[in-house]
Amino acid sequence: MAIDSIGKNIILGECKYSRNKKGIEVLEHLRKKEPSVLRKVSGGKVVSYVIFSKTGFSEKLIKLAENDGNIVLITG
């Protein structure tokens, strides 16, 4: 988790190092953490999700990220 210096943006991230491509379940896991994070900071926040994966991502997660500017997928 990261919060910018003025407290308007929050990044929830996860790194996965495995042989399998990561799917929508990783994003859902991060979204479940969001309410507890938002309770710790004041309102008006923009939450972004960053997921790192060594082996890539499922087509479903890639398409979702293409349509949602708050989801960033990084592979490599």
mmCIF file of the N, C-alpha and C atoms, coordinates in Angstrom:
data_MODEL
# 
_entry.id   MODEL 
# 
loop_
_atom_site.group_PDB 
_atom_site.id 
_atom_site.type_symbol 
_atom_site.label_atom_id 
_atom_site.label_alt_id 
_atom_site.label_comp_id 
_atom_site.label_asym_id 
_atom_site.label_entity_id 
_atom_site.label_seq_id 
_atom_site.pdbx_PDB_ins_code 
_atom_site.Cartn_x 
_atom_site.Cartn_y 
_atom_site.Cartn_z 
_atom_site.occupancy 
_atom_site.B_iso_or_equiv 
_atom_site.pdbx_formal_charge 
_atom_site.auth_seq_id 
_atom_site.auth_comp_id 
_atom_site.auth_asym_id 
_atom_site.auth_atom_id 
_atom_site.pdbx_PDB_model_num 
ATOM 1   N N  . MET A 1 1  ? 0.838   -1.166  0.000   1.00 0.00 ? 1  MET A N  1 
ATOM 2   C CA . MET A 1 1  ? 0.000   0.000   0.000   1.00 0.00 ? 1  MET A CA 1 
ATOM 3   C C  . MET A 1 1  ? 0.888   1.235   0.000   1.00 0.00 ? 1  MET A C  1 
ATOM 4   N N  . ALA A 1 2  ? 0.461   2.230   -0.738  1.00 0.00 ? 2  ALA A N  1 
ATOM 5   C CA . ALA A 1 2  ? 1.171   3.512   -0.765  1.00 0.00 ? 2  ALA A CA 1 
ATOM 6   C C  . ALA A 1 2  ? 0.131   4.631   -0.833  1.00 0.00 ? 2  ALA A C  1 
ATOM 7   N N  . ILE A 1 3  ? 0.416   5.723   -0.131  1.00 0.00 ? 3  ILE A N  1 
ATOM 8   C CA . ILE A 1 3  ? -0.440  6.911   -0.155  1.00 0.00 ? 3  ILE A CA 1 
ATOM 9   C C  . ILE A 1 3  ? 0.435   8.081   -0.554  1.00 0.00 ? 3  ILE A C  1 
ATOM 10  N N  . ASP A 1 4  ? -0.043  8.897   -1.499  1.00 0.00 ? 4  ASP A N  1 
ATOM 11  C CA . ASP A 1 4  ? 0.778   10.018  -1.943  1.00 0.00 ? 4  ASP A CA 1 
ATOM 12  C C  . ASP A 1 4  ? 0.929   11.065  -0.839  1.00 0.00 ? 4  ASP A C  1 
ATOM 13  N N  . SER A 1 5  ? 1.821   12.012  -1.054  1.00 0.00 ? 5  SER A N  1 
ATOM 14  C CA . SER A 1 5  ? 2.176   12.981  -0.008  1.00 0.00 ? 5  SER A CA 1 
ATOM 15  C C  . SER A 1 5  ? 1.026   13.909  0.379   1.00 0.00 ? 5  SER A C  1 
ATOM 16  N N  . ILE A 1 6  ? 0.065   14.122  -0.506  1.00 0.00 ? 6  ILE A N  1 
ATOM 17  C CA . ILE A 1 6  ? -1.079  14.960  -0.141  1.00 0.00 ? 6  ILE A CA 1 
ATOM 18  C C  . ILE A 1 6  ? -2.302  14.112  0.227   1.00 0.00 ? 6  ILE A C  1 
ATOM 19  N N  . GLY A 1 7  ? -2.155  12.797  0.146   1.00 0.00 ? 7  GLY A N  1 
ATOM 20  C CA . GLY A 1 7  ? -3.188  11.906  0.625   1.00 0.00 ? 7  GLY A CA 1 
ATOM 21  C C  . GLY A 1 7  ? -4.410  11.741  -0.250  1.00 0.00 ? 7  GLY A C  1 
ATOM 22  N N  . LYS A 1 8  ? -4.306  12.041  -1.531  1.00 0.00 ? 8  LYS A N  1 
ATOM 23  C CA . LYS A 1 8  ? -5.467  11.902  -2.416  1.00 0.00 ? 8  LYS A CA 1 
ATOM 24  C C  . LYS A 1 8  ? -5.477  10.589  -3.191  1.00 0.00 ? 8  LYS A C  1 
ATOM 25  N N  . ASN A 1 9  ? -4.338  9.950   -3.327  1.00 0.00 ? 9  ASN A N  1 
ATOM 26  C CA . ASN A 1 9  ? -4.233  8.731   -4.115  1.00 0.00 ? 9  ASN A CA 1 
ATOM 27  C C  . ASN A 1 9  ? -3.654  7.598   -3.282  1.00 0.00 ? 9  ASN A C  1 
ATOM 28  N N  . ILE A 1 10 ? -4.240  6.426   -3.461  1.00 0.00 ? 10 ILE A N  1 
ATOM 29  C CA . ILE A 1 10 ? -3.774  5.236   -2.763  1.00 0.00 ? 10 ILE A CA 1 
ATOM 30  C C  . ILE A 1 10 ? -3.480  4.165   -3.801  1.00 0.00 ? 10 ILE A C  1 
ATOM 31  N N  . ILE A 1 11 ? -2.367  3.481   -3.635  1.00 0.00 ? 11 ILE A N  1 
ATOM 32  C CA . ILE A 1 11 ? -2.037  2.343   -4.499  1.00 0.00 ? 11 ILE A CA 1 
ATOM 33  C C  . ILE A 1 11 ? -2.046  1.091   -3.639  1.00 0.00 ? 11 ILE A C  1 
ATOM 34  N N  . LEU A 1 12 ? -2.837  0.121   -4.080  1.00 0.00 ? 12 LEU A N  1 
ATOM 35  C CA . LEU A 1 12 ? -2.817  -1.199  -3.463  1.00 0.00 ? 12 LEU A CA 1 
ATOM 36  C C  . LEU A 1 12 ? -2.148  -2.120  -4.467  1.00 0.00 ? 12 LEU A C  1 
ATOM 37  N N  . GLY A 1 13 ? -1.109  -2.806  -4.044  1.00 0.00 ? 13 GLY A N  1 
ATOM 38  C CA . GLY A 1 13 ? -0.356  -3.622  -4.990  1.00 0.00 ? 13 GLY A CA 1 
ATOM 39  C C  . GLY A 1 13 ? -0.074  -5.013  -4.467  1.00 0.00 ? 13 GLY A C  1 
ATOM 40  N N  . GLU A 1 14 ? 0.268   -5.867  -5.410  1.00 0.00 ? 14 GLU A N  1 
ATOM 41  C CA . GLU A 1 14 ? 0.589   -7.252  -5.073  1.00 0.00 ? 14 GLU A CA 1 
ATOM 42  C C  . GLU A 1 14 ? 1.599   -7.765  -6.090  1.00 0.00 ? 14 GLU A C  1 
ATOM 43  N N  . CYS A 1 15 ? 2.590   -8.498  -5.603  1.00 0.00 ? 15 CYS A N  1 
ATOM 44  C CA . CYS A 1 15 ? 3.589   -9.144  -6.468  1.00 0.00 ? 15 CYS A CA 1 
ATOM 45  C C  . CYS A 1 15 ? 3.387   -10.641 -6.425  1.00 0.00 ? 15 CYS A C  1 
ATOM 46  N N  . LYS A 1 16 ? 3.401   -11.261 -7.593  1.00 0.00 ? 16 LYS A N  1 
ATOM 47  C CA . LYS A 1 16 ? 3.237   -12.711 -7.677  1.00 0.00 ? 16 LYS A CA 1 
ATOM 48  C C  . LYS A 1 16 ? 4.389   -13.297 -8.483  1.00 0.00 ? 16 LYS A C  1 
ATOM 49  N N  . TYR A 1 17 ? 5.044   -14.275 -7.905  1.00 0.00 ? 17 TYR A N  1 
ATOM 50  C CA . TYR A 1 17 ? 6.147   -14.950 -8.569  1.00 0.00 ? 17 TYR A CA 1 
ATOM 51  C C  . TYR A 1 17 ? 5.792   -16.428 -8.624  1.00 0.00 ? 17 TYR A C  1 
ATOM 52  N N  . SER A 1 18 ? 5.210   -16.834 -9.743  1.00 0.00 ? 18 SER A N  1 
ATOM 53  C CA . SER A 1 18 ? 4.819   -18.236 -9.888  1.00 0.00 ? 18 SER A CA 1 
ATOM 54  C C  . SER A 1 18 ? 4.852   -18.612 -11.360 1.00 0.00 ? 18 SER A C  1 
ATOM 55  N N  . ARG A 1 19 ? 4.597   -19.862 -11.634 1.00 0.00 ? 19 ARG A N  1 
ATOM 56  C CA . ARG A 1 19 ? 4.618   -20.351 -13.016 1.00 0.00 ? 19 ARG A CA 1 
ATOM 57  C C  . ARG A 1 19 ? 3.315   -20.087 -13.759 1.00 0.00 ? 19 ARG A C  1 
ATOM 58  N N  . ASN A 1 20 ? 2.266   -19.759 -13.027 1.00 0.00 ? 20 ASN A N  1 
ATOM 59  C CA . ASN A 1 20 ? 0.950   -19.577 -13.632 1.00 0.00 ? 20 ASN A CA 1 
ATOM 60  C C  . ASN A 1 20 ? 0.621   -18.109 -13.839 1.00 0.00 ? 20 ASN A C  1 
ATOM 61  N N  . LYS A 1 21 ? -0.098  -17.830 -14.914 1.00 0.00 ? 21 LYS A N  1 
ATOM 62  C CA . LYS A 1 21 ? -0.575  -16.467 -15.133 1.00 0.00 ? 21 LYS A CA 1 
ATOM 63  C C  . LYS A 1 21 ? -1.562  -16.112 -14.033 1.00 0.00 ? 21 LYS A C  1 
ATOM 64  N N  . LYS A 1 22 ? -1.560  -14.874 -13.637 1.00 0.00 ? 22 LYS A N  1 
ATOM 65  C CA . LYS A 1 22 ? -2.441  -14.418 -12.568 1.00 0.00 ? 22 LYS A CA 1 
ATOM 66  C C  . LYS A 1 22 ? -3.758  -13.940 -13.166 1.00 0.00 ? 22 LYS A C  1 
ATOM 67  N N  . GLY A 1 23 ? -4.826  -14.229 -12.446 1.00 0.00 ? 23 GLY A N  1 
ATOM 68  C CA . GLY A 1 23 ? -6.153  -13.896 -12.938 1.00 0.00 ? 23 GLY A CA 1 
ATOM 69  C C  . GLY A 1 23 ? -6.878  -12.906 -12.053 1.00 0.00 ? 23 GLY A C  1 
ATOM 70  N N  . ILE A 1 24 ? -8.149  -12.831 -12.290 1.00 0.00 ? 24 ILE A N  1 
ATOM 71  C CA . ILE A 1 24 ? -9.023  -11.870 -11.638 1.00 0.00 ? 24 ILE A CA 1 
ATOM 72  C C  . ILE A 1 24 ? -9.035  -12.029 -10.114 1.00 0.00 ? 24 ILE A C  1 
ATOM 73  N N  . GLU A 1 25 ? -8.719  -13.232 -9.618  1.00 0.00 ? 25 GLU A N  1 
ATOM 74  C CA . GLU A 1 25 ? -8.743  -13.472 -8.172  1.00 0.00 ? 25 GLU A CA 1 
ATOM 75  C C  . GLU A 1 25 ? -7.733  -12.595 -7.424  1.00 0.00 ? 25 GLU A C  1 
ATOM 76  N N  . VAL A 1 26 ? -6.640  -12.238 -8.065  1.00 0.00 ? 26 VAL A N  1 
ATOM 77  C CA . VAL A 1 26 ? -5.651  -11.369 -7.415  1.00 0.00 ? 26 VAL A CA 1 
ATOM 78  C C  . VAL A 1 26 ? -6.238  -9.975  -7.217  1.00 0.00 ? 26 VAL A C  1 
ATOM 79  N N  . LEU A 1 27 ? -6.920  -9.470  -8.235  1.00 0.00 ? 27 LEU A N  1 
ATOM 80  C CA . LEU A 1 27 ? -7.569  -8.163  -8.136  1.00 0.00 ? 27 LEU A CA 1 
ATOM 81  C C  . LEU A 1 27 ? -8.671  -8.199  -7.075  1.00 0.00 ? 27 LEU A C  1 
ATOM 82  N N  . GLU A 1 28 ? -9.462  -9.253  -7.050  1.00 0.00 ? 28 GLU A N  1 
ATOM 83  C CA . GLU A 1 28 ? -10.527 -9.370  -6.051  1.00 0.00 ? 28 GLU A CA 1 
ATOM 84  C C  . GLU A 1 28 ? -9.942  -9.387  -4.634  1.00 0.00 ? 28 GLU A C  1 
ATOM 85  N N  . HIS A 1 29 ? -8.806  -10.043 -4.463  1.00 0.00 ? 29 HIS A N  1 
ATOM 86  C CA . HIS A 1 29 ? -8.135  -10.064 -3.160  1.00 0.00 ? 29 HIS A CA 1 
ATOM 87  C C  . HIS A 1 29 ? -7.739  -8.648  -2.731  1.00 0.00 ? 29 HIS A C  1 
ATOM 88  N N  . LEU A 1 30 ? -7.204  -7.859  -3.654  1.00 0.00 ? 30 LEU A N  1 
ATOM 89  C CA . LEU A 1 30 ? -6.836  -6.477  -3.339  1.00 0.00 ? 30 LEU A CA 1 
ATOM 90  C C  . LEU A 1 30 ? -8.071  -5.643  -3.014  1.00 0.00 ? 30 LEU A C  1 
ATOM 91  N N  . ARG A 1 31 ? -9.135  -5.840  -3.772  1.00 0.00 ? 31 ARG A N  1 
ATOM 92  C CA . ARG A 1 31 ? -10.362 -5.064  -3.533  1.00 0.00 ? 31 ARG A CA 1 
ATOM 93  C C  . ARG A 1 31 ? -10.962 -5.372  -2.161  1.00 0.00 ? 31 ARG A C  1 
ATOM 94  N N  . LYS A 1 32 ? -10.786 -6.570  -1.669  1.00 0.00 ? 32 LYS A N  1 
ATOM 95  C CA . LYS A 1 32 ? -11.289 -6.913  -0.333  1.00 0.00 ? 32 LYS A CA 1 
ATOM 96  C C  . LYS A 1 32 ? -10.527 -6.160  0.750   1.00 0.00 ? 32 LYS A C  1 
ATOM 97  N N  . LYS A 1 33 ? -9.288  -5.788  0.471   1.00 0.00 ? 33 LYS A N  1 
ATOM 98  C CA . LYS A 1 33 ? -8.477  -5.042  1.439   1.00 0.00 ? 33 LYS A CA 1 
ATOM 99  C C  . LYS A 1 33 ? -8.830  -3.554  1.456   1.00 0.00 ? 33 LYS A C  1 
ATOM 100 N N  . GLU A 1 34 ? -9.441  -3.069  0.398   1.00 0.00 ? 34 GLU A N  1 
ATOM 101 C CA . GLU A 1 34 ? -9.697  -1.632  0.245   1.00 0.00 ? 34 GLU A CA 1 
ATOM 102 C C  . GLU A 1 34 ? -10.471 -1.009  1.405   1.00 0.00 ? 34 GLU A C  1 
ATOM 103 N N  . PRO A 1 35 ? -11.574 -1.592  1.881   1.00 0.00 ? 35 PRO A N  1 
ATOM 104 C CA . PRO A 1 35 ? -12.305 -0.931  2.979   1.00 0.00 ? 35 PRO A CA 1 
ATOM 105 C C  . PRO A 1 35 ? -11.455 -0.697  4.229   1.00 0.00 ? 35 PRO A C  1 
ATOM 106 N N  . SER A 1 36 ? -10.617 -1.645  4.593   1.00 0.00 ? 36 SER A N  1 
ATOM 107 C CA . SER A 1 36 ? -9.790  -1.457  5.791   1.00 0.00 ? 36 SER A CA 1 
ATOM 108 C C  . SER A 1 36 ? -8.747  -0.377  5.579   1.00 0.00 ? 36 SER A C  1 
ATOM 109 N N  . VAL A 1 37 ? -8.260  -0.239  4.359   1.00 0.00 ? 37 VAL A N  1 
ATOM 110 C CA . VAL A 1 37 ? -7.286  0.816   4.051   1.00 0.00 ? 37 VAL A CA 1 
ATOM 111 C C  . VAL A 1 37 ? -7.965  2.181   4.084   1.00 0.00 ? 37 VAL A C  1 
ATOM 112 N N  . LEU A 1 38 ? -9.145  2.280   3.504   1.00 0.00 ? 38 LEU A N  1 
ATOM 113 C CA . LEU A 1 38 ? -9.839  3.563   3.441   1.00 0.00 ? 38 LEU A CA 1 
ATOM 114 C C  . LEU A 1 38 ? -10.262 4.058   4.826   1.00 0.00 ? 38 LEU A C  1 
ATOM 115 N N  . ARG A 1 39 ? -10.467 3.151   5.767   1.00 0.00 ? 39 ARG A N  1 
ATOM 116 C CA . ARG A 1 39 ? -10.803 3.565   7.131   1.00 0.00 ? 39 ARG A CA 1 
ATOM 117 C C  . ARG A 1 39 ? -9.642  4.297   7.797   1.00 0.00 ? 39 ARG A C  1 
ATOM 118 N N  . LYS A 1 40 ? -8.432  4.055   7.327   1.00 0.00 ? 40 LYS A N  1 
ATOM 119 C CA . LYS A 1 40 ? -7.239  4.647   7.947   1.00 0.00 ? 40 LYS A CA 1 
ATOM 120 C C  . LYS A 1 40 ? -6.915  6.038   7.409   1.00 0.00 ? 40 LYS A C  1 
ATOM 121 N N  . VAL A 1 41 ? -7.584  6.440   6.329   1.00 0.00 ? 41 VAL A N  1 
ATOM 122 C CA . VAL A 1 41 ? -7.314  7.751   5.729   1.00 0.00 ? 41 VAL A CA 1 
ATOM 123 C C  . VAL A 1 41 ? -8.635  8.487   5.529   1.00 0.00 ? 41 VAL A C  1 
ATOM 124 N N  . SER A 1 42 ? -8.567  9.814   5.376   1.00 0.00 ? 42 SER A N  1 
ATOM 125 C CA . SER A 1 42 ? -9.794  10.582  5.196   1.00 0.00 ? 42 SER A CA 1 
ATOM 126 C C  . SER A 1 42 ? -10.328 10.428  3.775   1.00 0.00 ? 42 SER A C  1 
ATOM 127 N N  . GLY A 1 43 ? -11.562 10.841  3.544   1.00 0.00 ? 43 GLY A N  1 
ATOM 128 C CA . GLY A 1 43 ? -12.303 10.617  2.302   1.00 0.00 ? 43 GLY A CA 1 
ATOM 129 C C  . GLY A 1 43 ? -11.729 11.273  1.059   1.00 0.00 ? 43 GLY A C  1 
ATOM 130 N N  . GLY A 1 44 ? -12.382 11.026  -0.078  1.00 0.00 ? 44 GLY A N  1 
ATOM 131 C CA . GLY A 1 44 ? -12.008 11.611  -1.348  1.00 0.00 ? 44 GLY A CA 1 
ATOM 132 C C  . GLY A 1 44 ? -10.787 11.003  -1.994  1.00 0.00 ? 44 GLY A C  1 
ATOM 133 N N  . LYS A 1 45 ? -10.567 9.733   -1.795  1.00 0.00 ? 45 LYS A N  1 
ATOM 134 C CA . LYS A 1 45 ? -9.370  9.076   -2.314  1.00 0.00 ? 45 LYS A CA 1 
ATOM 135 C C  . LYS A 1 45 ? -9.633  8.403   -3.655  1.00 0.00 ? 45 LYS A C  1 
ATOM 136 N N  . VAL A 1 46 ? -8.586  8.328   -4.452  1.00 0.00 ? 46 VAL A N  1 
ATOM 137 C CA . VAL A 1 46 ? -8.594  7.554   -5.684  1.00 0.00 ? 46 VAL A CA 1 
ATOM 138 C C  . VAL A 1 46 ? -7.731  6.327   -5.424  1.00 0.00 ? 46 VAL A C  1 
ATOM 139 N N  . VAL A 1 47 ? -8.326  5.144   -5.577  1.00 0.00 ? 47 VAL A N  1 
ATOM 140 C CA . VAL A 1 47 ? -7.604  3.901   -5.319  1.00 0.00 ? 47 VAL A CA 1 
ATOM 141 C C  . VAL A 1 47 ? -7.211  3.274   -6.651  1.00 0.00 ? 47 VAL A C  1 
ATOM 142 N N  . SER A 1 48 ? -5.930  2.979   -6.788  1.00 0.00 ? 48 SER A N  1 
ATOM 143 C CA . SER A 1 48 ? -5.415  2.283   -7.968  1.00 0.00 ? 48 SER A CA 1 
ATOM 144 C C  . SER A 1 48 ? -4.842  0.948   -7.522  1.00 0.00 ? 48 SER A C  1 
ATOM 145 N N  . TYR A 1 49 ? -4.908  -0.015  -8.428  1.00 0.00 ? 49 TYR A N  1 
ATOM 146 C CA . TYR A 1 49 ? -4.404  -1.355  -8.149  1.00 0.00 ? 49 TYR A CA 1 
ATOM 147 C C  . TYR A 1 49 ? -3.242  -1.643  -9.088  1.00 0.00 ? 49 TYR A C  1 
ATOM 148 N N  . VAL A 1 50 ? -2.136  -2.088  -8.527  1.00 0.00 ? 50 VAL A N  1 
ATOM 149 C CA . VAL A 1 50 ? -0.967  -2.440  -9.330  1.00 0.00 ? 50 VAL A CA 1 
ATOM 150 C C  . VAL A 1 50 ? -0.627  -3.892  -9.020  1.00 0.00 ? 50 VAL A C  1 
ATOM 151 N N  . ILE A 1 51 ? -0.580  -4.716  -10.068 1.00 0.00 ? 51 ILE A N  1 
ATOM 152 C CA . ILE A 1 51 ? -0.285  -6.129  -9.894  1.00 0.00 ? 51 ILE A CA 1 
ATOM 153 C C  . ILE A 1 51 ? 0.940   -6.473  -10.737 1.00 0.00 ? 51 ILE A C  1 
ATOM 154 N N  . PHE A 1 52 ? 1.931   -7.046  -10.095 1.00 0.00 ? 52 PHE A N  1 
ATOM 155 C CA . PHE A 1 52 ? 3.156   -7.490  -10.758 1.00 0.00 ? 52 PHE A CA 1 
ATOM 156 C C  . PHE A 1 52 ? 3.088   -9.010  -10.872 1.00 0.00 ? 52 PHE A C  1 
ATOM 157 N N  . SER A 1 53 ? 3.458   -9.542  -12.040 1.00 0.00 ? 53 SER A N  1 
ATOM 158 C CA . SER A 1 53 ? 3.485   -10.993 -12.213 1.00 0.00 ? 53 SER A CA 1 
ATOM 159 C C  . SER A 1 53 ? 4.632   -11.375 -13.126 1.00 0.00 ? 53 SER A C  1 
ATOM 160 N N  . LYS A 1 54 ? 5.404   -12.359 -12.720 1.00 0.00 ? 54 LYS A N  1 
ATOM 161 C CA . LYS A 1 54 ? 6.519   -12.833 -13.540 1.00 0.00 ? 54 LYS A CA 1 
ATOM 162 C C  . LYS A 1 54 ? 6.041   -13.487 -14.824 1.00 0.00 ? 54 LYS A C  1 
ATOM 163 N N  . THR A 1 55 ? 4.916   -14.195 -14.767 1.00 0.00 ? 55 THR A N  1 
ATOM 164 C CA . THR A 1 55 ? 4.466   -14.991 -15.914 1.00 0.00 ? 55 THR A CA 1 
ATOM 165 C C  . THR A 1 55 ? 3.304   -14.384 -16.690 1.00 0.00 ? 55 THR A C  1 
ATOM 166 N N  . GLY A 1 56 ? 2.832   -13.224 -16.300 1.00 0.00 ? 56 GLY A N  1 
ATOM 167 C CA . GLY A 1 56 ? 1.761   -12.580 -17.053 1.00 0.00 ? 56 GLY A CA 1 
ATOM 168 C C  . GLY A 1 56 ? 0.401   -12.735 -16.398 1.00 0.00 ? 56 GLY A C  1 
ATOM 169 N N  . PHE A 1 57 ? -0.648  -12.449 -17.187 1.00 0.00 ? 57 PHE A N  1 
ATOM 170 C CA . PHE A 1 57 ? -2.001  -12.336 -16.662 1.00 0.00 ? 57 PHE A CA 1 
ATOM 171 C C  . PHE A 1 57 ? -3.000  -13.036 -17.571 1.00 0.00 ? 57 PHE A C  1 
ATOM 172 N N  . SER A 1 58 ? -4.133  -13.405 -16.990 1.00 0.00 ? 58 SER A N  1 
ATOM 173 C CA . SER A 1 58 ? -5.200  -14.024 -17.771 1.00 0.00 ? 58 SER A CA 1 
ATOM 174 C C  . SER A 1 58 ? -5.802  -12.987 -18.726 1.00 0.00 ? 58 SER A C  1 
ATOM 175 N N  . GLU A 1 59 ? -6.405  -13.467 -19.791 1.00 0.00 ? 59 GLU A N  1 
ATOM 176 C CA . GLU A 1 59 ? -7.049  -12.571 -20.757 1.00 0.00 ? 59 GLU A CA 1 
ATOM 177 C C  . GLU A 1 59 ? -8.139  -11.739 -20.088 1.00 0.00 ? 59 GLU A C  1 
ATOM 178 N N  . LYS A 1 60 ? -8.887  -12.350 -19.175 1.00 0.00 ? 60 LYS A N  1 
ATOM 179 C CA . LYS A 1 60 ? -9.968  -11.637 -18.487 1.00 0.00 ? 60 LYS A CA 1 
ATOM 180 C C  . LYS A 1 60 ? -9.433  -10.451 -17.690 1.00 0.00 ? 60 LYS A C  1 
ATOM 181 N N  . LEU A 1 61 ? -8.328  -10.659 -16.968 1.00 0.00 ? 61 LEU A N  1 
ATOM 182 C CA . LEU A 1 61 ? -7.742  -9.572  -16.184 1.00 0.00 ? 61 LEU A CA 1 
ATOM 183 C C  . LEU A 1 61 ? -7.152  -8.505  -17.098 1.00 0.00 ? 61 LEU A C  1 
ATOM 184 N N  . ILE A 1 62 ? -6.533  -8.907  -18.185 1.00 0.00 ? 62 ILE A N  1 
ATOM 185 C CA . ILE A 1 62 ? -5.974  -7.938  -19.145 1.00 0.00 ? 62 ILE A CA 1 
ATOM 186 C C  . ILE A 1 62 ? -7.077  -7.061  -19.716 1.00 0.00 ? 62 ILE A C  1 
ATOM 187 N N  . LYS A 1 63 ? -8.180  -7.666  -20.128 1.00 0.00 ? 63 LYS A N  1 
ATOM 188 C CA . LYS A 1 63 ? -9.294  -6.886  -20.694 1.00 0.00 ? 63 LYS A CA 1 
ATOM 189 C C  . LYS A 1 63 ? -9.882  -5.937  -19.662 1.00 0.00 ? 63 LYS A C  1 
ATOM 190 N N  . LEU A 1 64 ? -10.012 -6.410  -18.434 1.00 0.00 ? 64 LEU A N  1 
ATOM 191 C CA . LEU A 1 64 ? -10.532 -5.557  -17.371 1.00 0.00 ? 64 LEU A CA 1 
ATOM 192 C C  . LEU A 1 64 ? -9.616  -4.350  -17.157 1.00 0.00 ? 64 LEU A C  1 
ATOM 193 N N  . ALA A 1 65 ? -8.308  -4.577  -17.147 1.00 0.00 ? 65 ALA A N  1 
ATOM 194 C CA . ALA A 1 65 ? -7.348  -3.490  -16.958 1.00 0.00 ? 65 ALA A CA 1 
ATOM 195 C C  . ALA A 1 65 ? -7.377  -2.506  -18.125 1.00 0.00 ? 65 ALA A C  1 
ATOM 196 N N  . GLU A 1 66 ? -7.599  -3.000  -19.332 1.00 0.00 ? 66 GLU A N  1 
ATOM 197 C CA . GLU A 1 66 ? -7.673  -2.121  -20.501 1.00 0.00 ? 66 GLU A CA 1 
ATOM 198 C C  . GLU A 1 66 ? -8.852  -1.148  -20.404 1.00 0.00 ? 66 GLU A C  1 
ATOM 199 N N  . ASN A 1 67 ? -9.902  -1.560  -19.709 1.00 0.00 ? 67 ASN A N  1 
ATOM 200 C CA . ASN A 1 67 ? -11.102 -0.738  -19.588 1.00 0.00 ? 67 ASN A CA 1 
ATOM 201 C C  . ASN A 1 67 ? -11.188 0.033   -18.281 1.00 0.00 ? 67 ASN A C  1 
ATOM 202 N N  . ASP A 1 68 ? -10.221 -0.153  -17.401 1.00 0.00 ? 68 ASP A N  1 
ATOM 203 C CA . ASP A 1 68 ? -10.234 0.514   -16.101 1.00 0.00 ? 68 ASP A CA 1 
ATOM 204 C C  . ASP A 1 68 ? -8.873  1.160   -15.875 1.00 0.00 ? 68 ASP A C  1 
ATOM 205 N N  . GLY A 1 69 ? -8.826  2.459   -15.921 1.00 0.00 ? 69 GLY A N  1 
ATOM 206 C CA . GLY A 1 69 ? -7.575  3.190   -15.781 1.00 0.00 ? 69 GLY A CA 1 
ATOM 207 C C  . GLY A 1 69 ? -6.945  3.097   -14.386 1.00 0.00 ? 69 GLY A C  1 
ATOM 208 N N  . ASN A 1 70 ? -7.638  2.476   -13.447 1.00 0.00 ? 70 ASN A N  1 
ATOM 209 C CA . ASN A 1 70 ? -7.099  2.336   -12.102 1.00 0.00 ? 70 ASN A CA 1 
ATOM 210 C C  . ASN A 1 70 ? -6.489  0.976   -11.839 1.00 0.00 ? 70 ASN A C  1 
ATOM 211 N N  . ILE A 1 71 ? -6.350  0.160   -12.899 1.00 0.00 ? 71 ILE A N  1 
ATOM 212 C CA . ILE A 1 71 ? -5.710  -1.136  -12.777 1.00 0.00 ? 71 ILE A CA 1 
ATOM 213 C C  . ILE A 1 71 ? -4.468  -1.148  -13.662 1.00 0.00 ? 71 ILE A C  1 
ATOM 214 N N  . VAL A 1 72 ? -3.319  -1.403  -13.055 1.00 0.00 ? 72 VAL A N  1 
ATOM 215 C CA . VAL A 1 72 ? -2.052  -1.441  -13.787 1.00 0.00 ? 72 VAL A CA 1 
ATOM 216 C C  . VAL A 1 72 ? -1.468  -2.839  -13.638 1.00 0.00 ? 72 VAL A C  1 
ATOM 217 N N  . LEU A 1 73 ? -1.124  -3.462  -14.778 1.00 0.00 ? 73 LEU A N  1 
ATOM 218 C CA . LEU A 1 73 ? -0.531  -4.793  -14.779 1.00 0.00 ? 73 LEU A CA 1 
ATOM 219 C C  . LEU A 1 73 ? 0.894   -4.696  -15.276 1.00 0.00 ? 73 LEU A C  1 
ATOM 220 N N  . ILE A 1 74 ? 1.831   -5.258  -14.516 1.00 0.00 ? 74 ILE A N  1 
ATOM 221 C CA . ILE A 1 74 ? 3.240   -5.207  -14.893 1.00 0.00 ? 74 ILE A CA 1 
ATOM 222 C C  . ILE A 1 74 ? 3.781   -6.637  -14.882 1.00 0.00 ? 74 ILE A C  1 
ATOM 223 N N  . THR A 1 75 ? 4.386   -7.020  -15.981 1.00 0.00 ? 75 THR A N  1 
ATOM 224 C CA . THR A 1 75 ? 4.929   -8.366  -16.097 1.00 0.00 ? 75 THR A CA 1 
ATOM 225 C C  . THR A 1 75 ? 6.398   -8.316  -16.451 1.00 0.00 ? 75 THR A C  1 
ATOM 226 N N  . GLY A 1 76 ? 7.081   -9.411  -16.142 1.00 0.00 ? 76 GLY A N  1 
ATOM 227 C CA . GLY A 1 76 ? 8.485   -9.474  -16.552 1.00 0.00 ? 76 GLY A CA 1 
ATOM 228 C C  . GLY A 1 76 ? 9.407   -10.031 -15.552 1.00 0.00 ? 76 GLY A C  1 
# 
